[in-house]
Amino acid sequence: MKKVIVTTTINSPTEAIEKFDALSDWTLVVIGDLKTPSDYKLKRGIYVSPNEQEKYDKELSDAIGWKCIQRRNFGLLWAHDLGADIAAVIDDDNIPYDGWGENLLIGKEVLANYYETDLPAFDPVGATNHKDIWHRGYPLQLVPKRDYSRSSKKKISFDVQADFWDGDPDIDAVCRMIYAPECKFDPAFFPITANKIAPFNSQNTIIKGELLKDYFLFPHVGRMDDIWAAYYVQAKGAKVVFNKPTVYQQRNEHNLVVDMKKEYIGYENNLEIVKEIVKDPEKILNYLPDASKQAFNIYRRHFNA
């Protein structure tokens, strides 16, 4: 099985990157940006410089733009070209625990904690021992309505494995301003799945290689890039399981007001998106700026050749 890890960075190799690079049964692909040190080197993995990205697909590079985390779409394409059966998308501040990537649930029948909700979307974070906080990208209007009273055990085969993160979790800026949590998620609550689509991120998530054609981190939509990608692939039929933490998130420094501004497009649109795209996944295009739609079309050409 070909297993590829994908990320982008503007930093020198971090502790997290060095640990991912040392995993002998995975291939690490790091996508550079304009601020990435020019002497960036990995011991085992592949570093793709800005110049190499431009040579690979200048039109896509221009459509995505620079100085943005969505450069990691080039990493998804590299994973596809390498023949990845599964691709893991990580951040350079996610320090992996020992055994990261060993308990793969994708493609297996997994007995999961199955939640049923009448809401248009499910928040996995509220189903854990940290019930007050919620996942980034979950519609804010639904937060006070969350109900986890209907649960059972169910065997399901999954296409996406979204592992959690101890430390500073992936919550939105509003939630972080209110709670500023330092989390230790109890493994006993996992694995988790539900009858409705749910937000998952691109910082400790493993997906089937066959999903790469539809999994695109939309540029020009702020901090909803991976959230809308998650909603889109689920609307097209992908099943996601949320698993216990396998990394410690030693979060890079963020300005929460800036983060909040970058999330506003989600605060405004997420509820309508989760209602609409389950009926027609392509409705996501109605919420994308033209440059983002253009980038998505260019990206998909690589899978139609």
C-alpha positions as CSV (number, residue, x, y, z in Angstrom):
1,M,0.0,0.0,0.0
2,K,1.4,3.4,-1.0
3,K,1.0,5.9,1.8
4,V,1.8,9.6,1.4
5,I,1.8,12.5,3.9
6,V,1.1,16.0,2.5
7,T,1.7,19.4,4.0
8,T,2.9,22.9,3.2
9,T,5.1,25.2,5.3
10,I,6.9,28.5,5.5
11,N,9.1,27.2,8.4
12,S,12.4,25.3,8.6
13,P,11.7,21.6,9.4
14,T,9.8,21.5,12.7
15,E,9.7,18.8,15.3
16,A,6.5,17.5,13.7
17,I,8.0,17.5,10.2
18,E,11.1,15.6,11.3
19,K,9.0,13.0,13.0
20,F,6.7,12.5,10.0
21,D,9.8,12.4,7.7
22,A,11.2,9.5,9.9
23,L,8.2,7.2,9.3
24,S,9.7,4.5,7.1
25,D,6.4,3.3,5.6
26,W,5.1,6.7,4.6
27,T,6.4,9.2,2.0
28,L,6.3,12.8,3.2
29,V,5.7,15.5,0.6
30,V,6.3,19.1,1.7
31,I,5.1,21.9,-0.5
32,G,7.1,25.1,-0.3
33,D,5.8,28.7,-0.4
34,L,7.6,32.0,-1.1
35,K,8.6,32.3,2.6
36,T,9.9,28.8,2.9
37,P,13.7,28.7,3.5
38,S,15.5,28.2,0.2
39,D,17.7,25.6,1.8
40,Y,14.8,23.5,3.0
41,K,15.8,19.8,3.2
42,L,14.3,16.5,4.3
43,K,16.1,13.3,5.1
44,R,13.7,11.0,3.4
45,G,10.8,12.9,2.0
46,I,10.2,15.1,-1.0
47,Y,10.4,18.9,-0.9
48,V,8.6,20.6,-3.8
49,S,10.0,24.2,-4.3
50,P,7.9,27.1,-5.6
51,N,9.8,26.9,-8.9
52,E,9.0,23.2,-9.3
53,Q,5.3,23.9,-8.6
54,E,5.3,26.6,-11.3
55,K,6.8,24.2,-13.8
56,Y,4.3,21.5,-12.9
57,D,1.2,23.7,-13.4
58,K,1.7,27.4,-13.8
59,E,-2.0,28.0,-14.4
60,L,-3.0,26.3,-11.2
61,S,-0.3,28.1,-9.3
62,D,-1.6,31.4,-10.5
63,A,-5.2,30.5,-9.7
64,I,-4.3,29.5,-6.1
65,G,-1.9,32.3,-5.4
66,W,1.0,32.4,-3.0
67,K,1.4,32.9,0.8
68,C,-1.5,30.6,1.5
69,I,-2.0,27.2,3.0
70,Q,-3.9,26.1,-0.1
71,R,-0.6,25.5,-1.8
72,R,-0.9,22.1,-0.3
73,N,-3.2,21.2,-3.2
74,F,0.0,20.6,-5.1
75,G,0.9,18.0,-2.4
76,L,-2.4,16.3,-3.1
77,L,-1.5,16.2,-6.8
78,W,2.0,14.8,-5.9
79,A,0.3,12.1,-3.9
80,H,-1.9,11.2,-6.8
81,D,1.1,11.1,-9.2
82,L,2.9,8.8,-6.7
83,G,0.0,6.4,-6.8
84,A,-1.1,7.0,-3.2
85,D,-3.7,4.5,-1.9
86,I,-4.1,6.7,1.1
87,A,-3.0,10.3,1.7
88,A,-2.6,12.0,5.0
89,V,-2.9,15.8,5.3
90,I,-1.1,17.3,8.2
91,D,0.1,20.6,9.6
92,D,3.7,21.3,10.6
93,D,2.7,22.0,14.2
94,N,1.0,18.6,14.7
95,I,3.5,16.6,16.6
96,P,2.7,12.9,16.0
97,Y,2.4,10.5,18.9
98,D,4.2,7.2,18.7
99,G,2.2,4.8,16.5
100,W,0.8,7.6,14.4
101,G,-0.6,6.2,11.1
102,E,-0.6,2.6,12.4
103,N,-4.3,2.2,13.4
104,L,-5.8,2.8,9.9
105,L,-9.5,2.5,9.8
106,I,-10.1,3.3,6.2
107,G,-11.6,0.6,4.0
108,K,-12.3,-1.6,7.1
109,E,-15.6,-2.4,8.8
110,V,-15.3,-0.5,12.0
111,L,-17.6,-0.6,15.0
112,A,-18.1,3.0,15.7
113,N,-20.2,5.2,18.1
114,Y,-23.0,6.2,15.7
115,Y,-25.0,9.3,16.4
116,E,-28.2,10.3,14.8
117,T,-29.3,13.9,14.6
118,D,-32.2,15.8,12.9
119,L,-29.9,18.8,12.4
120,P,-28.4,19.3,8.9
121,A,-24.9,18.7,10.3
122,F,-23.1,16.9,13.1
123,D,-20.4,18.3,15.4
124,P,-18.0,15.5,16.4
125,V,-16.3,17.6,19.1
126,G,-19.4,17.8,21.3
127,A,-19.6,14.0,21.3
128,T,-16.4,13.8,23.4
129,N,-15.4,14.8,26.9
130,H,-15.1,18.4,25.8
131,K,-18.8,19.1,25.2
132,D,-18.7,22.9,25.4
133,I,-16.5,23.5,22.3
134,W,-17.2,22.8,18.7
135,H,-15.3,22.0,15.5
136,R,-14.1,24.8,13.3
137,G,-16.6,25.2,10.4
138,Y,-19.6,23.8,12.3
139,P,-22.6,26.2,11.6
140,L,-22.7,28.5,14.6
141,Q,-26.5,28.6,14.5
142,L,-26.6,24.9,15.3
143,V,-24.2,24.9,18.3
144,P,-26.9,25.4,21.0
145,K,-29.1,22.8,19.3
146,R,-26.6,19.9,19.4
147,D,-28.1,16.7,20.8
148,Y,-26.2,13.5,21.4
149,S,-28.9,11.5,23.0
150,R,-29.5,9.1,20.1
151,S,-26.4,6.9,19.8
152,S,-25.7,3.3,19.1
153,K,-22.9,1.0,17.9
154,K,-22.7,0.5,14.2
155,K,-20.3,-1.3,11.8
156,I,-19.4,0.9,8.8
157,S,-16.7,1.0,6.2
158,F,-15.1,4.5,5.9
159,D,-13.3,6.6,3.2
160,V,-11.9,9.3,5.5
161,Q,-10.3,9.0,8.9
162,A,-10.2,12.3,10.8
163,D,-8.0,11.8,13.8
164,F,-8.3,14.3,16.7
165,W,-5.6,16.5,18.2
166,D,-4.7,17.1,21.9
167,G,-3.4,20.4,23.0
168,D,-4.9,23.4,21.2
169,P,-7.8,21.9,19.2
170,D,-9.2,22.8,15.8
171,I,-12.0,25.1,16.8
172,D,-13.1,28.4,15.3
173,A,-11.8,31.8,16.6
174,V,-15.0,32.6,18.4
175,C,-14.8,29.4,20.4
176,R,-11.1,29.9,21.1
177,M,-11.7,33.5,22.3
178,I,-14.4,32.2,24.7
179,Y,-12.8,29.1,26.0
180,A,-9.1,29.1,25.1
181,P,-9.0,25.3,25.7
182,E,-6.1,23.0,26.3
183,C,-7.6,19.7,25.5
184,K,-6.9,16.1,26.4
185,F,-9.5,14.0,24.5
186,D,-10.5,10.8,26.2
187,P,-9.9,7.9,23.7
188,A,-13.0,6.1,25.2
189,F,-15.3,8.3,23.2
190,F,-13.9,7.2,19.8
191,P,-14.4,6.2,17.0
192,I,-17.3,8.5,16.2
193,T,-19.5,8.8,13.2
194,A,-23.0,10.1,12.4
195,N,-25.9,10.1,10.0
196,K,-25.2,13.7,8.8
197,I,-22.2,15.4,7.2
198,A,-19.7,16.9,9.6
199,P,-16.7,19.3,9.4
200,F,-13.3,17.8,9.3
201,N,-10.0,19.5,8.7
202,S,-6.8,19.1,6.8
203,Q,-4.4,18.9,9.7
204,N,-4.5,15.2,10.8
205,T,-6.8,13.6,8.3
206,I,-6.3,10.5,6.2
207,I,-8.3,9.9,3.0
208,K,-8.5,7.3,0.3
209,G,-6.4,8.0,-2.8
210,E,-9.5,7.7,-5.0
211,L,-11.0,10.7,-3.2
212,L,-8.2,13.0,-4.3
213,K,-10.0,14.0,-7.4
214,D,-12.8,15.6,-5.4
215,Y,-10.8,16.7,-2.3
216,F,-9.7,20.2,-3.1
217,L,-8.7,22.8,-0.5
218,F,-10.6,25.8,-1.9
219,P,-8.5,29.0,-2.1
220,H,-9.9,32.5,-1.6
221,V,-12.5,31.4,1.0
222,G,-10.4,32.2,4.1
223,R,-10.3,29.5,6.8
224,M,-13.2,27.5,5.2
225,D,-10.8,25.9,2.6
226,D,-10.7,22.5,4.1
227,I,-14.1,22.7,5.8
228,W,-15.9,23.2,2.5
229,A,-13.7,20.4,1.0
230,A,-14.9,18.1,3.8
231,Y,-18.6,19.0,3.2
232,Y,-18.2,18.5,-0.5
233,V,-16.7,15.0,-0.5
234,Q,-19.2,13.8,2.1
235,A,-22.0,15.2,0.0
236,K,-20.6,13.1,-2.9
237,G,-20.8,10.0,-0.7
238,A,-17.6,9.7,1.3
239,K,-18.0,8.4,4.8
240,V,-15.9,9.9,7.6
241,V,-14.9,8.4,11.0
242,F,-13.4,10.6,13.8
243,N,-10.8,8.7,15.7
244,K,-8.8,9.3,18.9
245,P,-6.0,11.9,19.0
246,T,-2.8,10.9,17.3
247,V,-1.0,14.3,17.5
248,Y,-0.3,17.1,19.9
249,Q,-1.2,20.4,18.4
250,Q,1.5,22.9,19.4
251,R,-0.3,25.6,17.5
252,N,1.7,28.2,15.6
253,E,1.0,31.8,16.7
254,H,-2.3,33.2,15.4
255,N,-4.1,36.5,15.6
256,L,-7.6,35.5,16.7
257,V,-9.2,38.6,15.3
258,V,-7.6,37.9,11.9
259,D,-8.7,34.3,12.1
260,M,-12.3,35.4,12.9
261,K,-12.3,37.7,9.9
262,K,-11.1,34.8,7.7
263,E,-13.9,32.6,9.1
264,Y,-16.7,35.1,8.6
265,I,-17.5,33.6,5.1
266,G,-18.3,30.4,7.0
267,Y,-20.3,32.0,9.8
268,E,-22.4,33.6,7.1
269,N,-22.8,30.6,4.7
270,N,-22.1,27.2,6.4
271,L,-25.7,26.6,7.5
272,E,-27.1,27.1,4.0
273,I,-24.2,25.0,2.5
274,V,-24.8,22.0,4.6
275,K,-28.5,22.1,3.8
276,E,-28.0,22.5,0.1
277,I,-25.1,20.3,-1.0
278,V,-26.5,17.1,0.4
279,K,-29.1,17.4,-2.3
280,D,-26.7,18.6,-5.0
281,P,-22.9,18.6,-4.2
282,E,-22.2,21.0,-7.0
283,K,-24.1,23.7,-5.2
284,I,-20.9,24.4,-3.4
285,L,-19.8,26.3,-6.5
286,N,-22.5,28.9,-5.8
287,Y,-20.5,29.9,-2.7
288,L,-17.1,30.1,-4.3
289,P,-15.5,33.2,-5.9
290,D,-14.6,32.9,-9.6
291,A,-10.9,32.4,-8.8
292,S,-11.6,29.5,-6.6
293,K,-13.9,27.8,-9.1
294,Q,-11.2,28.3,-11.8
295,A,-8.6,26.7,-9.5
296,F,-10.9,23.7,-8.8
297,N,-11.4,23.1,-12.5
298,I,-7.7,23.3,-13.3
299,Y,-7.0,20.9,-10.4
300,R,-9.5,18.3,-11.6
301,R,-7.9,18.2,-15.1
302,H,-5.1,16.2,-13.5
303,F,-7.5,13.4,-12.9
304,N,-9.1,13.4,-16.3
305,A,-5.9,13.0,-18.3
